[in-house]
Amino acid sequence: MNIKEKLISIKEKFAGLEQKLMQPMDHKELAKLSKEHSDLKPIVELADEYLRAVSNMSQAEEMMKDSSMREIAEAEFYELKDRLPVLENEIKIALLPKDEADERSAILEIRAGTGGDEAAIFAGDLFNMYKGYADIHGWKIEVMDAHESDSGGFKEISVHVAGRGVFGRLKFEPGAHRVQRVPATESQGRVHTSAATVAVMPEAEEVDVEINPADLRIDTFRASGAGGQHVNKTESAIRITHVPTGTVVECQDGRSQMKNKETAMIRLRARMYEAKREALALERAKTRKSQVGTGDRSDKIRTYNYPQNRCTDHRIGLTLYNLDYVMTGEALDQVIEALITADQMEKMAEA
C-alpha cells in the first residue's frame, strides 16, 4: 500500500467513526471512539493537504503543456514538488505509534547525587528549572515530599506536575544531570563537578494498577526538616511499603496524616505503573536503562557548565550557550524539542 492509498484508507476510517459517533451508545464506547476520532483528526487534516497537493500538482503538470500557462503552472508545480516530501515526513511522524501515557500528568523526583552540599544545591536549581518550565506551559506543580539540605537545596524532592501532555515532554529528562561551576563556598575559584538524578513517571489512575490493601505495610513517624525546622510533634509522616515488590514511598510534607497517605499512594501507583510499563517494554525487546542511574558524575545525560554558560545533552550531542535561560525553564524547550525529534527519527528508522 503506497502513501496515497494509506491516507485514503485513513480518511474512510475517520468518516466511519464520525458516522458511529452520531449513533446512541454507552459512555465507555463513546469515550473510546471519541479518543480514536481525536487521534485521527490531525492525520486526516495532513492527508487532506497531501492529497490536495498531489491533485494540484497533477493539474499543474497538465497545464504546463499549454504555452500560455506554462510559466505560472511551472512555478506551482515545483512549489508543490518541494512541499510533498515535507508533508510525507509530517505524515510519517503522525502515524508513529503513540505512547498512551504522553498526555498524562507526571510525578517528578529529583535526588542529590555525587558532590555533597553542592549536589543538593544543584538539585534545588533543577527543581526551580522545572518549576519555571511548568509555569511557562501552564502546568500546576505541587510538592509531594521534600528533604531539604542544611546548606540549601534538596537531598530529595518529589513533585506532582499536573497538566495535559506533561509526561510526553518530560519523559526524556530521567537520568543523571551533571553541573560544573564554582561553588559559593569555594575560596580559590576552582570549578567543581557534582550531580543530581531525575526520575519522571506518568501519573497512574487506580484502574492502571491493582494494589491489594493487604499487600501494604503502612508506618507512621514524625516529620522532620533541615536543621530541625518544621518538625512535626505528631506522627503525621507516612511510609508505605508494597511488600510483594519491596517498593517504598514516603510523604511528610503535609500536616495531615490523611493527606500524606493520599500523596504517598499517588507516588506508589506511579512507581508501580512505570514498573509495569518497563516490563512491557522489555517484553517487546526494547530494553532501556534505569531512569535514575547511579548518581555518579560519569553517568550523565546532560551537563550544565556555568563558566561557559553551556548546556550539553550528551545523548544527541546538542550544545546550547544559553544556560542562564535553560535554568529558568525559558530555553528548556529547545533541548526537549530536539530530543523529541531525535526519538521520532529513531522510531521512523526502526519502522
C-alpha positions as CSV (number, residue, x, y, z in Angstrom):
1,M,0.0,0.0,0.0
2,N,1.5,3.3,-1.0
3,I,1.1,6.5,1.0
4,K,-1.8,7.8,-1.1
5,E,-3.7,4.5,-0.6
6,K,-2.9,4.6,3.1
7,L,-4.2,8.1,3.5
8,I,-7.4,7.3,1.6
9,S,-7.9,4.3,3.9
10,I,-7.4,6.5,7.0
11,K,-9.9,9.1,5.7
12,E,-12.5,6.3,5.1
13,K,-11.9,5.1,8.7
14,F,-12.3,8.6,10.0
15,A,-15.6,9.1,8.1
16,G,-16.8,5.8,9.6
17,L,-16.0,6.9,13.1
18,E,-17.9,10.2,12.5
19,Q,-21.0,8.1,11.5
20,K,-20.7,5.9,14.5
21,L,-20.4,8.9,16.9
22,M,-23.8,10.0,15.7
23,Q,-25.4,6.8,16.9
24,P,-26.5,6.2,20.6
25,M,-24.0,4.3,22.7
26,D,-22.9,3.9,26.3
27,H,-20.3,6.3,27.9
28,K,-17.5,3.7,27.7
29,E,-17.9,3.2,24.0
30,L,-18.4,6.9,23.4
31,A,-15.1,7.7,25.2
32,K,-13.2,5.1,23.2
33,L,-14.5,6.2,19.8
34,S,-14.1,9.9,20.7
35,K,-10.4,9.4,21.6
36,E,-9.8,7.4,18.4
37,H,-11.5,10.2,16.4
38,S,-9.4,12.8,18.2
39,D,-6.2,10.9,17.5
40,L,-7.0,10.6,13.8
41,K,-8.2,14.1,13.2
42,P,-4.7,15.8,12.8
43,I,-3.6,12.9,10.5
44,V,-6.7,13.4,8.3
45,E,-6.0,17.1,8.1
46,L,-2.5,16.3,6.9
47,A,-4.0,13.7,4.5
48,D,-6.3,16.3,3.0
49,E,-3.5,18.7,2.4
50,Y,-1.3,16.0,0.9
51,L,-4.0,14.6,-1.4
52,R,-4.9,18.1,-2.5
53,A,-1.3,18.9,-3.2
54,V,-0.9,15.7,-5.3
55,S,-4.1,16.6,-7.3
56,N,-3.0,20.2,-7.8
57,M,0.5,19.1,-8.9
58,S,-1.0,16.8,-11.5
59,Q,-3.2,19.6,-12.8
60,A,-0.2,22.0,-12.9
61,E,1.7,19.4,-14.9
62,E,-1.1,19.2,-17.4
63,M,-1.3,23.0,-17.7
64,M,2.4,23.2,-18.4
65,K,1.6,21.7,-21.9
66,D,-0.2,25.0,-22.7
67,S,2.4,27.6,-23.7
68,S,0.3,30.5,-22.4
69,M,0.0,28.9,-18.9
70,R,3.4,27.3,-18.7
71,E,5.2,29.9,-16.6
72,I,2.5,30.0,-13.9
73,A,2.0,26.3,-14.0
74,E,5.7,25.5,-13.6
75,A,6.0,27.7,-10.6
76,E,3.1,26.0,-8.9
77,F,4.3,22.5,-10.0
78,Y,7.8,22.9,-8.5
79,E,6.5,24.6,-5.3
80,L,4.2,21.6,-4.7
81,K,7.0,19.2,-5.6
82,D,9.1,20.7,-2.8
83,R,6.2,20.7,-0.4
84,L,5.2,17.0,-0.8
85,P,8.3,15.4,0.8
86,V,7.8,17.7,3.8
87,L,4.2,16.6,4.1
88,E,5.2,13.0,3.7
89,N,7.6,13.3,6.6
90,E,5.0,15.0,8.8
91,I,2.5,12.2,8.0
92,K,5.1,9.5,8.8
93,I,5.7,11.2,12.2
94,A,1.9,11.5,12.8
95,L,1.5,7.8,12.0
96,L,4.1,6.6,14.5
97,P,2.7,4.6,17.4
98,K,1.6,6.9,20.3
99,D,2.6,6.3,23.9
100,E,-0.8,6.5,25.7
101,A,1.0,7.9,28.8
102,D,2.2,11.0,26.9
103,E,-0.9,13.1,27.6
104,R,-0.8,12.3,31.3
105,S,0.4,14.4,34.3
106,A,3.6,13.2,35.9
107,I,5.5,12.6,39.1
108,L,8.9,14.2,39.0
109,E,11.6,13.1,41.5
110,I,15.0,14.8,41.9
111,R,17.8,13.5,44.2
112,A,21.2,14.9,45.0
113,G,23.9,12.7,43.8
114,T,27.7,12.9,43.9
115,G,29.0,16.2,45.2
116,G,27.8,16.7,48.8
117,D,26.2,20.1,49.6
118,E,26.8,21.4,46.1
119,A,24.8,18.5,44.7
120,A,21.9,19.3,47.0
121,I,22.0,22.9,45.9
122,F,22.0,21.8,42.2
123,A,19.0,19.6,42.9
124,G,17.3,22.7,44.1
125,D,18.3,24.5,40.9
126,L,16.9,21.7,38.8
127,F,13.6,21.9,40.7
128,N,13.4,25.7,40.0
129,M,14.2,25.0,36.3
130,Y,11.3,22.5,36.1
131,K,9.0,24.8,38.1
132,G,9.7,27.7,35.7
133,Y,9.1,25.3,32.7
134,A,5.8,24.2,34.2
135,D,4.7,27.8,34.7
136,I,5.5,28.6,31.0
137,H,3.3,25.7,29.9
138,G,0.5,26.5,32.3
139,W,1.0,23.3,34.3
140,K,0.3,23.1,38.0
141,I,3.2,21.9,40.2
142,E,2.8,20.7,43.8
143,V,5.5,19.5,46.2
144,M,4.6,16.0,47.4
145,D,7.6,15.4,49.6
146,A,10.9,17.2,50.2
147,H,14.0,16.6,52.2
148,E,15.9,19.9,52.5
149,S,19.6,20.2,52.8
150,D,21.2,22.3,55.7
151,S,23.2,24.2,53.0
152,G,20.2,24.9,50.8
153,G,18.5,22.9,48.0
154,F,17.3,19.4,48.5
155,K,18.6,16.0,49.3
156,E,15.5,14.7,47.6
157,I,12.2,16.3,46.3
158,S,9.2,14.8,44.7
159,V,6.6,16.9,42.9
160,H,3.3,16.3,41.1
161,V,3.2,18.1,37.7
162,A,-0.4,18.4,36.5
163,G,-1.4,19.3,33.0
164,R,-2.1,17.9,29.5
165,G,0.9,16.4,27.8
166,V,3.3,16.7,30.8
167,F,4.8,13.2,30.6
168,G,5.2,13.4,26.9
169,R,7.5,16.4,27.3
170,L,9.3,15.4,30.5
171,K,9.9,11.7,29.7
172,F,13.3,12.4,28.3
173,E,14.6,14.1,31.5
174,P,15.3,11.0,33.6
175,G,19.0,10.2,34.3
176,A,22.0,11.9,35.8
177,H,22.4,15.7,35.4
178,R,25.9,17.0,35.9
179,V,26.8,20.5,36.9
180,Q,30.2,22.3,36.6
181,R,30.7,25.5,38.4
182,V,32.5,27.4,41.2
183,P,30.5,26.7,44.5
184,A,29.8,29.7,46.7
185,T,31.9,28.1,49.4
186,E,35.0,27.7,47.1
187,S,37.6,30.3,48.2
188,Q,40.1,29.6,45.4
189,G,37.7,29.8,42.5
190,R,38.1,26.2,41.4
191,V,35.3,24.6,39.3
192,H,33.7,21.7,41.0
193,T,31.6,18.9,39.4
194,S,28.6,17.4,41.1
195,A,25.4,15.6,40.0
196,A,21.8,15.1,40.7
197,T,19.4,12.5,39.3
198,V,16.0,12.9,37.9
199,A,13.1,10.4,37.5
200,V,9.8,11.0,35.7
201,M,6.8,8.7,35.9
202,P,3.4,9.1,34.3
203,E,0.6,9.6,36.9
204,A,-1.3,6.4,37.3
205,E,-5.0,6.0,37.8
206,E,-6.4,3.4,40.1
207,V,-7.5,1.3,37.1
208,D,-4.0,1.2,35.8
209,V,-2.5,-0.8,38.6
210,E,-4.3,-3.1,41.0
211,I,-3.0,-2.7,44.6
212,N,-4.3,-5.1,47.2
213,P,-4.5,-3.3,50.6
214,A,-3.4,-6.5,52.3
215,D,0.0,-6.2,50.4
216,L,0.7,-2.8,52.0
217,R,2.6,-2.1,55.2
218,I,1.9,1.5,56.5
219,D,4.1,3.1,59.1
220,T,3.8,6.5,60.7
221,F,6.6,8.6,62.1
222,R,7.3,12.2,63.0
223,A,8.2,14.5,60.2
224,S,11.5,16.5,60.3
225,G,13.1,19.2,58.3
226,A,16.5,20.6,57.7
227,G,18.3,21.8,60.9
228,G,15.3,20.8,63.0
229,Q,13.0,23.1,61.1
230,H,9.3,22.3,60.5
231,V,9.5,19.4,63.0
232,N,6.1,17.9,63.4
233,K,5.2,16.9,67.0
234,T,2.7,14.3,65.9
235,E,3.3,11.2,63.8
236,S,1.8,12.6,60.6
237,A,4.5,11.4,58.2
238,I,3.7,8.2,56.3
239,R,5.8,5.4,54.9
240,I,4.1,2.8,52.6
241,T,5.8,-0.4,51.7
242,H,4.3,-2.6,48.9
243,V,5.5,-5.9,50.4
244,P,5.5,-8.1,47.2
245,T,7.7,-5.8,45.3
246,G,9.6,-4.0,48.1
247,T,8.6,-0.6,46.7
248,V,8.8,2.0,49.4
249,V,7.4,5.6,49.3
250,E,7.3,8.3,52.0
251,C,5.5,11.5,52.4
252,Q,5.9,14.0,55.3
253,D,5.3,17.3,53.6
254,G,1.7,17.7,54.6
255,R,0.4,18.5,58.1
256,S,-2.3,15.9,57.9
257,Q,-1.6,12.2,58.1
258,M,-4.6,11.5,55.8
259,K,-3.2,14.0,53.2
260,N,0.3,12.4,53.4
261,K,-1.2,8.9,53.0
262,E,-3.1,10.1,49.8
263,T,0.0,11.6,48.4
264,A,2.1,8.6,49.2
265,M,-0.4,6.3,47.4
266,I,-0.2,8.6,44.3
267,R,3.6,8.1,44.3
268,L,3.2,4.4,44.9
269,R,0.8,3.9,42.0
270,A,3.0,6.0,39.7
271,R,6.1,3.8,40.5
272,M,4.2,0.6,40.1
273,Y,2.6,1.8,36.8
274,E,6.1,2.7,35.5
275,A,7.4,-0.7,36.5
276,K,4.6,-2.3,34.6
277,R,5.3,-0.1,31.5
278,E,9.0,-1.1,31.7
279,A,8.2,-4.8,32.0
280,L,6.0,-4.5,28.8
281,A,8.9,-2.6,27.0
282,L,11.3,-5.4,28.0
283,E,8.8,-8.0,26.6
284,R,9.0,-6.1,23.3
285,A,12.8,-6.3,23.4
286,K,13.1,-2.6,24.0
287,T,15.4,-2.7,27.0
288,R,16.1,0.7,28.5
289,K,18.5,1.8,31.2
290,S,17.2,2.6,34.7
291,Q,15.9,6.1,34.9
292,V,17.8,7.3,37.9
293,G,21.2,5.6,37.2
294,T,23.9,5.7,39.9
295,G,24.1,9.4,40.5
296,D,27.8,9.3,39.7
297,R,29.4,12.2,37.8
298,S,30.3,9.9,34.9
299,D,26.8,8.5,34.5
300,K,25.4,11.6,32.8
301,I,22.8,12.5,30.2
302,R,23.3,16.3,30.4
303,T,26.0,18.8,31.6
304,Y,25.3,22.3,32.9
305,N,28.6,24.3,32.6
306,Y,28.2,27.6,34.3
307,P,31.6,29.2,33.5
308,Q,30.9,28.7,29.7
309,N,27.1,29.3,30.0
310,R,26.8,26.0,28.3
311,C,24.2,23.2,28.4
312,T,25.1,19.9,26.6
313,D,22.8,17.0,26.1
314,H,25.1,14.0,25.6
315,R,22.5,11.7,24.1
316,I,22.0,13.7,20.9
317,G,25.2,15.9,21.0
318,L,23.2,19.1,21.4
319,T,25.1,22.1,22.9
320,L,23.4,25.4,23.7
321,Y,25.2,28.5,25.0
322,N,22.2,30.0,26.9
323,L,22.4,28.1,30.1
324,D,21.0,31.0,32.1
325,Y,17.8,30.7,30.1
326,V,17.7,26.9,30.3
327,M,17.9,27.2,34.1
328,T,14.9,29.5,34.3
329,G,13.0,27.0,32.1
330,E,12.7,29.5,29.2
331,A,15.0,27.7,26.9
332,L,14.4,24.1,28.1
333,D,12.0,23.5,25.2
334,Q,15.0,23.9,22.8
335,V,16.5,20.8,24.4
336,I,13.2,18.9,24.8
337,E,12.1,19.6,21.2
338,A,15.5,18.3,19.9
339,L,15.1,15.1,22.0
340,I,11.5,14.5,20.7
341,T,12.7,15.0,17.1
342,A,15.6,12.6,17.6
343,D,13.2,10.0,19.2
344,Q,10.8,10.4,16.2
345,M,13.6,9.9,13.7
346,E,14.8,6.8,15.5
347,K,11.3,5.3,15.5
348,M,10.9,6.1,11.8
349,A,14.2,4.4,11.0
350,E,13.0,1.3,13.0
351,A,9.7,1.3,11.1
